[in-house]
């Protein structure tokens, strides 16, 4: 391979979270546990919803089943490679592998974002217009919203990856991150990144911020409606539920906004790594507990499934 081609299509080196051997062992153990909890928790929710007839037909759990599958996939795009690099000496990732990782990371991340907006809309309709809930949230609408989430996310990801693939790179191949993320890869490029950065602040902002604003507006309307109608006990229960949901949503969107919506020249690798851990590992791990496992319907479905398995034995 010529030096010119190598500069255009290099292998990259992922520096990871730490180079200290003692810290790497601790981080490996910590993130392995978090990854297993995230994947198993989300897959458990998806399987429960598939097995239970009532949950399977409910619009809220239709969205939740897709969110669980996307969260399991989203965290699996980056964490296994990060774990492997924490215990391996070779931290290289191929150019094609880097682009593929970015593609699926963007696609699953944006799908996650739109599914959260769909779930917020479902809860708003259920509380604001309970009598017409079933008429509004028909299976066709739910399937359309989920399909739209997947289509928009993959188009968004494809657009960015096509532009990223046109970049050439300088001598340095070291990415100060645990996966191929937008900003640190752009910082290595010798090409002009102006178009990609402009795209992040226009199309990217629209794709990311629109669902976030929609989620916040939905929960604000929900709280307003509950305050007007509910008793003090009902209000406190609704406030507790919304507070937990909004905390996870704010953590997810807030860290994404903090990482991506700033000029490449101002990007801090250390802060970027910490923020990325929040939305790639922490929120996928928390979502099953926040949206599902504290829910009486899901707990009931889990008891029914376990009871059926025990009787079968």
C-alpha positions as a Markdown table, in Angstrom:
| # | Residue | x | y | z |
|---|---|---|---|---|
| 1 | Unk | 0.0 | 0.0 | 0.0 |
| 2 | Unk | 1.4 | 3.4 | -0.9 |
| 3 | Unk | 1.8 | 6.1 | 1.7 |
| 4 | Unk | -0.8 | 8.2 | -0.1 |
| 5 | Unk | -3.4 | 5.5 | 0.2 |
| 6 | Unk | -2.4 | 4.7 | 3.7 |
| 7 | Unk | -3.1 | 8.4 | 4.7 |
| 8 | Unk | -6.5 | 8.2 | 3.1 |
| 9 | Unk | -7.5 | 4.8 | 4.5 |
| 10 | Unk | -5.5 | 4.2 | 7.7 |
| 11 | Unk | -6.1 | 1.8 | 10.5 |
| 12 | Unk | -6.9 | 3.8 | 13.7 |
| 13 | Unk | -5.7 | 3.2 | 17.3 |
| 14 | Unk | -8.3 | 3.6 | 20.0 |
| 15 | Unk | -6.5 | 4.9 | 23.1 |
| 16 | Unk | -9.5 | 4.0 | 25.3 |
| 17 | Unk | -10.4 | 5.3 | 28.7 |
| 18 | Unk | -7.1 | 4.7 | 30.4 |
| 19 | Unk | -3.6 | 3.4 | 29.8 |
| 20 | Unk | -2.8 | 2.6 | 33.4 |
| 21 | Unk | -2.8 | -1.2 | 33.9 |
| 22 | Unk | -4.5 | -1.1 | 37.3 |
| 23 | Unk | -7.2 | 1.3 | 36.1 |
| 24 | Unk | -7.8 | -0.8 | 33.0 |
| 25 | Unk | -8.6 | -4.0 | 35.1 |
| 26 | Unk | -11.0 | -2.0 | 37.3 |
| 27 | Unk | -12.7 | -0.4 | 34.3 |
| 28 | Unk | -13.0 | -3.7 | 32.6 |
| 29 | Unk | -14.8 | -5.3 | 35.5 |
| 30 | Unk | -17.0 | -2.3 | 36.1 |
| 31 | Unk | -18.1 | -1.9 | 32.4 |
| 32 | Unk | -18.5 | -5.6 | 31.9 |
| 33 | Unk | -21.0 | -5.8 | 34.7 |
| 34 | Unk | -22.8 | -2.7 | 33.4 |
| 35 | Unk | -22.9 | -4.1 | 29.9 |
| 36 | Unk | -24.3 | -7.4 | 31.0 |
| 37 | Unk | -26.9 | -5.7 | 33.1 |
| 38 | Unk | -27.9 | -3.4 | 30.2 |
| 39 | Unk | -28.1 | -6.1 | 27.6 |
| 40 | Unk | -29.8 | -8.7 | 29.8 |
| 41 | Unk | -32.2 | -6.1 | 31.2 |
| 42 | Unk | -33.3 | -4.8 | 27.8 |
| 43 | Unk | -33.6 | -8.3 | 26.3 |
| 44 | Unk | -35.7 | -9.4 | 29.2 |
| 45 | Unk | -38.1 | -6.6 | 28.7 |
| 46 | Unk | -38.3 | -7.3 | 24.9 |
| 47 | Unk | -39.0 | -11.0 | 25.6 |
| 48 | Unk | -41.6 | -10.4 | 28.3 |
| 49 | Unk | -43.5 | -8.0 | 26.0 |
| 50 | Unk | -43.3 | -10.6 | 23.1 |
| 51 | Unk | -44.6 | -13.4 | 25.4 |
| 52 | Unk | -47.3 | -11.6 | 27.2 |
| 53 | Unk | -50.5 | -11.1 | 25.0 |
| 54 | Unk | -51.7 | -8.0 | 26.9 |
| 55 | Unk | -48.3 | -6.2 | 26.8 |
| 56 | Unk | -47.8 | -7.2 | 23.2 |
| 57 | Unk | -51.0 | -5.4 | 22.2 |
| 58 | Unk | -50.5 | -2.2 | 24.3 |
| 59 | Unk | -49.1 | 0.7 | 22.3 |
| 60 | Unk | -46.8 | 1.8 | 25.2 |
| 61 | Unk | -45.2 | -1.6 | 25.4 |
| 62 | Unk | -44.9 | -1.8 | 21.6 |
| 63 | Unk | -42.7 | 1.3 | 21.7 |
| 64 | Unk | -40.9 | -0.1 | 24.8 |
| 65 | Unk | -40.1 | -3.4 | 23.1 |
| 66 | Unk | -38.4 | -1.6 | 20.3 |
| 67 | Unk | -36.6 | 0.8 | 22.7 |
| 68 | Unk | -35.2 | -2.2 | 24.6 |
| 69 | Unk | -33.9 | -3.9 | 21.4 |
| 70 | Unk | -32.4 | -0.7 | 20.2 |
| 71 | Unk | -30.7 | 0.0 | 23.6 |
| 72 | Unk | -29.2 | -3.5 | 23.6 |
| 73 | Unk | -27.9 | -3.0 | 20.1 |
| 74 | Unk | -26.8 | 0.6 | 20.8 |
| 75 | Unk | -24.6 | -0.3 | 23.7 |
| 76 | Unk | -23.3 | -3.4 | 21.9 |
| 77 | Unk | -21.9 | -1.2 | 19.1 |
| 78 | Unk | -19.2 | 0.3 | 21.3 |
| 79 | Unk | -18.8 | -1.6 | 24.6 |
| 80 | Unk | -17.5 | -5.0 | 23.4 |
| 81 | Unk | -14.7 | -3.3 | 21.5 |
| 82 | Unk | -13.9 | -1.1 | 24.5 |
| 83 | Unk | -13.8 | -4.2 | 26.8 |
| 84 | Unk | -11.5 | -6.0 | 24.4 |
| 85 | Unk | -9.1 | -3.0 | 24.2 |
| 86 | Unk | -8.9 | -2.8 | 28.0 |
| 87 | Unk | -7.4 | -6.3 | 28.1 |
| 88 | Unk | -5.5 | -6.4 | 24.7 |
| 89 | Unk | -2.3 | -4.8 | 23.6 |
| 90 | Unk | -3.5 | -4.3 | 20.0 |
| 91 | Unk | -6.0 | -1.5 | 20.0 |
| 92 | Unk | -6.3 | -1.0 | 16.3 |
| 93 | Unk | -9.5 | -0.7 | 14.4 |
| 94 | Unk | -9.7 | -0.8 | 10.6 |
| 95 | Unk | -10.8 | 2.2 | 8.5 |
| 96 | Unk | -13.9 | 0.2 | 7.4 |
| 97 | Unk | -14.6 | -1.0 | 10.9 |
| 98 | Unk | -14.4 | 2.6 | 12.2 |
| 99 | Unk | -16.9 | 3.8 | 9.6 |
| 100 | Unk | -19.2 | 0.8 | 10.3 |
| 101 | Unk | -19.0 | 1.5 | 14.1 |
| 102 | Unk | -19.9 | 5.1 | 13.5 |
| 103 | Unk | -22.8 | 4.2 | 11.1 |
| 104 | Unk | -24.5 | 1.9 | 13.6 |
| 105 | Unk | -23.8 | 4.1 | 16.5 |
| 106 | Unk | -25.5 | 7.1 | 14.8 |
| 107 | Unk | -28.4 | 5.0 | 13.5 |
| 108 | Unk | -29.2 | 3.3 | 16.9 |
| 109 | Unk | -28.7 | 6.5 | 18.8 |
| 110 | Unk | -31.1 | 8.5 | 16.7 |
| 111 | Unk | -33.6 | 5.6 | 16.6 |
| 112 | Unk | -33.5 | 5.6 | 20.4 |
| 113 | Unk | -34.1 | 9.4 | 20.4 |
| 114 | Unk | -37.2 | 9.1 | 18.3 |
| 115 | Unk | -38.6 | 6.2 | 20.2 |
| 116 | Unk | -38.4 | 8.2 | 23.4 |
| 117 | Unk | -40.4 | 10.9 | 21.7 |
| 118 | Unk | -43.0 | 8.3 | 20.5 |
| 119 | Unk | -43.3 | 7.0 | 24.1 |
| 120 | Unk | -43.8 | 10.5 | 25.4 |
| 121 | Unk | -46.6 | 11.1 | 22.8 |
| 122 | Unk | -48.2 | 7.8 | 23.8 |
| 123 | Unk | -48.3 | 8.8 | 27.5 |
| 124 | Unk | -49.6 | 12.3 | 26.6 |
| 125 | Unk | -52.5 | 10.8 | 24.6 |
| 126 | Unk | -53.2 | 8.3 | 27.4 |
| 127 | Unk | -53.6 | 11.0 | 30.0 |
| 128 | Unk | -54.9 | 14.0 | 28.0 |
| 129 | Unk | -57.4 | 12.1 | 25.9 |
| 130 | Unk | -58.0 | 8.8 | 27.7 |
| 131 | Unk | -61.4 | 8.1 | 26.2 |
| 132 | Unk | -60.0 | 8.2 | 22.6 |
| 133 | Unk | -56.7 | 6.6 | 23.5 |
| 134 | Unk | -57.3 | 3.3 | 21.6 |
| 135 | Unk | -58.8 | 5.1 | 18.7 |
| 136 | Unk | -55.8 | 7.4 | 18.4 |
| 137 | Unk | -53.0 | 5.0 | 19.2 |
| 138 | Unk | -53.9 | 2.4 | 16.7 |
| 139 | Unk | -51.4 | -0.3 | 15.7 |
| 140 | Unk | -50.9 | 1.3 | 12.3 |
| 141 | Unk | -49.9 | 4.6 | 13.8 |
| 142 | Unk | -47.5 | 2.9 | 16.2 |
| 143 | Unk | -45.9 | 0.9 | 13.5 |
| 144 | Unk | -45.6 | 4.0 | 11.3 |
| 145 | Unk | -43.9 | 6.0 | 14.1 |
| 146 | Unk | -41.4 | 3.1 | 14.7 |
| 147 | Unk | -40.8 | 2.6 | 11.0 |
| 148 | Unk | -40.3 | 6.4 | 10.6 |
| 149 | Unk | -37.8 | 6.3 | 13.5 |
| 150 | Unk | -35.7 | 3.6 | 11.8 |
| 151 | Unk | -35.9 | 5.2 | 8.3 |
| 152 | Unk | -34.9 | 8.7 | 9.5 |
| 153 | Unk | -32.1 | 7.4 | 11.7 |
| 154 | Unk | -30.5 | 5.3 | 8.9 |
| 155 | Unk | -30.8 | 8.2 | 6.4 |
| 156 | Unk | -29.2 | 10.5 | 8.9 |
| 157 | Unk | -26.4 | 8.0 | 9.6 |
| 158 | Unk | -25.8 | 7.3 | 5.9 |
| 159 | Unk | -25.5 | 11.0 | 5.1 |
| 160 | Unk | -22.8 | 11.5 | 7.8 |
| 161 | Unk | -20.9 | 8.4 | 6.9 |
| 162 | Unk | -20.8 | 9.2 | 3.2 |
| 163 | Unk | -19.2 | 12.6 | 4.1 |
| 164 | Unk | -16.9 | 11.1 | 6.7 |
| 165 | Unk | -15.7 | 8.5 | 4.1 |
| 166 | Unk | -14.5 | 11.3 | 1.8 |
| 167 | Unk | -12.0 | 12.6 | 4.4 |
| 168 | Unk | -8.2 | 12.0 | 4.3 |
| 169 | Unk | -6.1 | 11.8 | 7.4 |
| 170 | Unk | -2.7 | 13.0 | 8.6 |
| 171 | Unk | 0.1 | 11.1 | 10.2 |
| 172 | Unk | -1.6 | 10.6 | 13.6 |
| 173 | Unk | -3.9 | 7.7 | 13.7 |
| 174 | Unk | -4.6 | 7.8 | 17.5 |
| 175 | Unk | -8.2 | 8.4 | 18.5 |
| 176 | Unk | -8.3 | 9.6 | 22.2 |
| 177 | Unk | -11.6 | 7.7 | 22.7 |
| 178 | Unk | -12.8 | 4.1 | 23.3 |
| 179 | Unk | -14.7 | 4.0 | 19.9 |
| 180 | Unk | -14.8 | 5.9 | 16.6 |
| 181 | Unk | -16.8 | 8.9 | 17.5 |
| 182 | Unk | -17.5 | 11.9 | 15.3 |
| 183 | Unk | -15.5 | 14.7 | 16.9 |
| 184 | Unk | -12.2 | 12.9 | 17.7 |
| 185 | Unk | -12.1 | 11.4 | 14.2 |
| 186 | Unk | -12.8 | 14.8 | 12.6 |
| 187 | Unk | -9.9 | 16.2 | 14.6 |
| 188 | Unk | -7.5 | 13.8 | 12.9 |
| 189 | Unk | -8.5 | 14.8 | 9.4 |
| 190 | Unk | -6.3 | 16.8 | 7.0 |
| 191 | Unk | -9.4 | 17.6 | 4.9 |
| 192 | Unk | -11.8 | 20.5 | 5.5 |
| 193 | Unk | -14.4 | 19.5 | 7.9 |
| 194 | Unk | -16.5 | 22.6 | 7.5 |
| 195 | Unk | -19.3 | 20.9 | 5.6 |
| 196 | Unk | -19.6 | 18.1 | 8.2 |
| 197 | Unk | -19.6 | 20.5 | 11.1 |
| 198 | Unk | -22.2 | 22.7 | 9.4 |
| 199 | Unk | -24.3 | 19.5 | 8.9 |
| 200 | Unk | -24.0 | 18.7 | 12.6 |
| 201 | Unk | -25.4 | 22.1 | 13.6 |
| 202 | Unk | -28.2 | 22.0 | 11.1 |
| 203 | Unk | -29.5 | 18.6 | 10.1 |
| 204 | Unk | -28.0 | 17.0 | 13.2 |
| 205 | Unk | -29.6 | 19.6 | 15.5 |
| 206 | Unk | -32.9 | 19.0 | 13.9 |
| 207 | Unk | -32.7 | 15.2 | 14.3 |
| 208 | Unk | -31.5 | 15.3 | 17.9 |
| 209 | Unk | -33.1 | 18.4 | 19.4 |
| 210 | Unk | -36.6 | 18.0 | 17.9 |
| 211 | Unk | -37.4 | 14.8 | 19.8 |
| 212 | Unk | -35.9 | 16.3 | 22.9 |
| 213 | Unk | -38.1 | 19.3 | 22.8 |
| 214 | Unk | -41.1 | 17.1 | 22.0 |
| 215 | Unk | -40.4 | 14.9 | 25.0 |
| 216 | Unk | -40.1 | 17.9 | 27.3 |
| 217 | Unk | -43.2 | 19.5 | 26.0 |
| 218 | Unk | -45.2 | 16.2 | 26.3 |
| 219 | Unk | -44.2 | 15.7 | 29.9 |
| 220 | Unk | -44.9 | 19.4 | 30.7 |
| 221 | Unk | -48.4 | 18.9 | 29.3 |
| 222 | Unk | -48.8 | 15.7 | 31.2 |
| 223 | Unk | -47.9 | 17.2 | 34.5 |
| 224 | Unk | -50.2 | 20.2 | 33.8 |
| 225 | Unk | -53.1 | 17.8 | 33.1 |
| 226 | Unk | -52.4 | 15.7 | 36.1 |
| 227 | Unk | -52.2 | 18.7 | 38.3 |
| 228 | Unk | -55.6 | 19.9 | 37.2 |
| 229 | Unk | -57.4 | 16.6 | 37.6 |
| 230 | Unk | -55.6 | 14.4 | 40.1 |
| 231 | Unk | -55.7 | 14.3 | 43.9 |
| 232 | Unk | -52.6 | 15.2 | 45.9 |
| 233 | Unk | -51.7 | 11.5 | 46.1 |
| 234 | Unk | -52.1 | 11.1 | 42.3 |
| 235 | Unk | -50.1 | 14.2 | 41.7 |
| 236 | Unk | -47.2 | 13.1 | 43.8 |
| 237 | Unk | -47.2 | 9.6 | 42.1 |
| 238 | Unk | -47.3 | 11.2 | 38.6 |
| 239 | Unk | -44.6 | 13.7 | 39.6 |
| 240 | Unk | -42.4 | 10.8 | 40.9 |
| 241 | Unk | -42.8 | 8.9 | 37.6 |
| 242 | Unk | -42.2 | 11.9 | 35.4 |
| 243 | Unk | -39.2 | 13.0 | 37.4 |
| 244 | Unk | -37.5 | 9.6 | 36.9 |
| 245 | Unk | -38.3 | 9.6 | 33.2 |
| 246 | Unk | -37.1 | 13.1 | 32.7 |
| 247 | Unk | -33.9 | 12.5 | 34.6 |
| 248 | Unk | -32.9 | 9.7 | 32.2 |
| 249 | Unk | -34.1 | 11.6 | 29.2 |
| 250 | Unk | -32.1 | 14.7 | 30.3 |
| 251 | Unk | -29.0 | 12.6 | 30.9 |
| 252 | Unk | -29.3 | 11.0 | 27.5 |
| 253 | Unk | -30.0 | 14.2 | 25.5 |
| 254 | Unk | -27.9 | 16.5 | 27.6 |
| 255 | Unk | -24.7 | 14.5 | 27.2 |
| 256 | Unk | -25.3 | 14.1 | 23.5 |
| 257 | Unk | -25.8 | 17.8 | 23.1 |
| 258 | Unk | -22.7 | 18.6 | 25.2 |
| 259 | Unk | -20.5 | 16.3 | 23.1 |
| 260 | Unk | -21.6 | 17.0 | 19.5 |
| 261 | Unk | -22.9 | 20.5 | 19.3 |
| 262 | Unk | -19.6 | 22.3 | 19.7 |
| 263 | Unk | -16.9 | 23.2 | 17.2 |
| 264 | Unk | -14.3 | 20.5 | 16.7 |
| 265 | Unk | -11.5 | 22.9 | 17.8 |
| 266 | Unk | -13.2 | 23.2 | 21.2 |
| 267 | Unk | -13.7 | 19.5 | 21.7 |
| 268 | Unk | -12.2 | 18.1 | 24.9 |
| 269 | Unk | -11.4 | 14.4 | 24.6 |
| 270 | Unk | -11.4 | 13.8 | 28.4 |
| 271 | Unk | -14.9 | 15.4 | 28.8 |
| 272 | Unk | -16.1 | 13.7 | 25.7 |
| 273 | Unk | -15.2 | 10.2 | 27.0 |
| 274 | Unk | -17.0 | 10.8 | 30.3 |
| 275 | Unk | -20.1 | 12.2 | 28.6 |
| 276 | Unk | -20.2 | 9.4 | 26.1 |
| 277 | Unk | -20.2 | 6.7 | 28.8 |
| 278 | Unk | -23.3 | 8.3 | 30.1 |
| 279 | Unk | -25.4 | 7.8 | 27.0 |
| 280 | Unk | -23.8 | 4.7 | 25.6 |
| 281 | Unk | -23.7 | 2.6 | 28.8 |
| 282 | Unk | -25.5 | 4.3 | 31.7 |
| 283 | Unk | -28.8 | 5.2 | 30.1 |
| 284 | Unk | -29.3 | 1.9 | 28.3 |
| 285 | Unk | -28.7 | 0.2 | 31.6 |
| 286 | Unk | -31.1 | 2.4 | 33.5 |
| 287 | Unk | -34.0 | 2.4 | 30.9 |
| 288 | Unk | -35.3 | -1.1 | 31.8 |
| 289 | Unk | -35.5 | -0.1 | 35.5 |
| 290 | Unk | -37.0 | 3.3 | 34.9 |
| 291 | Unk | -39.6 | 2.4 | 32.2 |
| 292 | Unk | -40.4 | -1.3 | 32.9 |
| 293 | Unk | -39.2 | -3.2 | 35.9 |
| 294 | Unk | -40.8 | -0.8 | 38.3 |
| 295 | Unk | -44.0 | -1.1 | 36.4 |
| 296 | Unk | -46.8 | -3.3 | 37.8 |
| 297 | Unk | -47.8 | -4.6 | 34.4 |
| 298 | Unk | -44.3 | -5.7 | 33.6 |
| 299 | Unk | -43.9 | -7.2 | 37.1 |
| 300 | Unk | -47.2 | -9.1 | 36.6 |
| 301 | Unk | -46.0 | -10.4 | 33.2 |
| 302 | Unk | -42.8 | -11.6 | 34.7 |
| 303 | Unk | -44.6 | -13.5 | 37.5 |
| 304 | Unk | -46.9 | -15.1 | 34.9 |
| 305 | Unk | -44.0 | -16.2 | 32.7 |
| 306 | Unk | -42.0 | -17.5 | 35.7 |
| 307 | Unk | -45.2 | -19.3 | 36.9 |
| 308 | Unk | -45.7 | -20.9 | 33.5 |
| 309 | Unk | -42.1 | -22.1 | 33.4 |
| 310 | Unk | -42.4 | -23.6 | 36.9 |
| 311 | Unk | -45.6 | -25.4 | 36.1 |
| 312 | Unk | -44.1 | -26.7 | 32.9 |
| 313 | Unk | -41.2 | -28.2 | 34.9 |
